[in-house]
Amino acid sequence: MDVVKNGTSSLSTAVSNVKDDADALAHSVNSSLKPDVTAVQDGARQLQSALGNVASGGLTPVTQAVSSLSRSGQALVQKLNQLKC
């Protein structure tokens, strides 16, 4: 992804893919993982919104949303790694 070359559209596409994957995951996980999946979904939505408003809101909301989504994703991965399959 080359944000300098492609602008925020490359980020928007990547975030949309994350949101779609999280939405699909939400339908297939057990109840113990739902709060973590919801947090990823919420983070992706916040990042989509921040990217859509970058011209008026600046980069601070984008960086905050990226950090939030990253933390949510890491928490989900940790829970997934703890599952016994």
WOFEN-V248254 format. One line per field, one symbol per residue. phi: phi as a letter, one per 40 degrees, with the letter a starting at -180 (. if undefined). A space follows every 10 residues. Layout:
BEGIN
phi=???
END
This chain:
BEGIN
phi=.bcccbgccc cccccccccc cccccdcbcc cccdcccccc dccccccdcc ccbccccgcd cccccccccc cccccccccc cccbb
END
